[in-house]
Amino acid sequence: MSAPLHPHGTSSISISLLPVAPDDVATLVDVHAAAFRSDQFSNLMLLNRDQNAHQALMLKSIQQWISAPAAKLTKAVDDEGQIVGWSCWISKGTDTPDDSVTTPQPVAEKKPEDVQKREPKTKPPQQQPAQQQDPSRALGGLMYKDMVSMEAKHLSGKRYMVLQALATDPKYQSRGVATKLVKNGLEAIDSEGLPCWIHASPSSYAIYEKAGFEEVGKSVYDLAEWAPGGKDGNRGWGDYAFRYMLRPAQHGH
């Protein structure tokens, strides 16, 4: 999943795009945690968790990605050498030498259904066994299942690239960092003639539309229904939409 972005900024920043090194991992974790701090879905997933839960999950994921042949991590560095953003693309599909790279995933609870057949707002079961995990964690599992189901529906049997992660330090958002990271990744992908997939958050999908991604599905979750205490929690969670976006293979590059 990509981090929240603000696609309408006009003040660009001078950056260099470089391969990620092992010494960068801690900084990548910090940038990702900061970028997601305002994201309501992420905040719901982190309720009642250890304060470092997000960092621990991302540390494990980045360490896996950085050692995987199928993954390509790129950092955006400003003129002072500070990492201000980063991306991770992963090659998947039938011809991939290492297709074992996975998305950081919550524990799944429910069997996925086709998103096109799902109600516009996905709600939790009315009754849950006493020993079942809390509703917010169940939502995380459901979201992951929905994502995997839609990805398989559109790309099963093909070789393709997934933008697994994209994060910009909040202090540098709206300054073209994410756009440059996406463009850089797509240039290499287009040279191979591969399609691309992204699971986009509400505030990031405009970046991908401009880059040629097309929305092929959407899941809308009423976060208050899944929050501890349900609607009675009254924390203004609201609806949250994940968009499934596909960029067809570009030929002739």
Secondary structure by P-SEA (a helix, b strand, c coil): ccccccccccbbbbbbbbcccccaaaaaaaaaaaaacccaaaaaaacccccaaaaaaaaaaaaaaaacccbbbbbbbcccccccccbbbbbbccccccccccccccccccccccccccccccccccccccccccaaaaaaaaaaaaaaaaaaaccccccccccccccccccccccaaaaaaaaaaaaaaaaacbbbbbbcccccaaaaaaabbbbcccccccccccccccccccccccbbbbbbbbbcccccc
